[in-house]
């Protein structure tokens, strides 16, 4: 039987405002720490770091987007399913070799496969480039970044 009473812990059991703000700041910092390469011109350019696979859900609904990155021989270099809420973006450390093909698809039947072929301006000096894709109303649109 559910109770309609609430538990009053008093002020000593609640976190202080300072602790609450510090926690929120730490969570915000941690959540953006690995995403600096998402913005053009902000990549570190460190050749020793693996590239990232960045997936954006630009739709109004939740989506699961599967991504597979393969080499020239068809061997899987990266494979992951991204579960994203509406208008969300996520990334995951990818690979440290240059891929050959990328295939992305959803359970709804939206699919796209393409050859890895970044054509970025000279200010994006990193190899391999980050592989990005956006799921939108018109399907999957690939892009690259550093």
Buried (B, 14 or more C-beta within 10 A) or exposed (E): EEEEEEEEEEEEEEEEEEEEEEEEEEEEEEEEEEBEBBEEEEBEEEEEEBBBBBBBBBBEEEBBBBBBBBBEEEEEBBEBEBEBEEEBBBBEEBBEEBBBBBBBBBEEEBEBEEEBEBEBEEEBEBEBBBBBBBBEEEEBBBBBBB
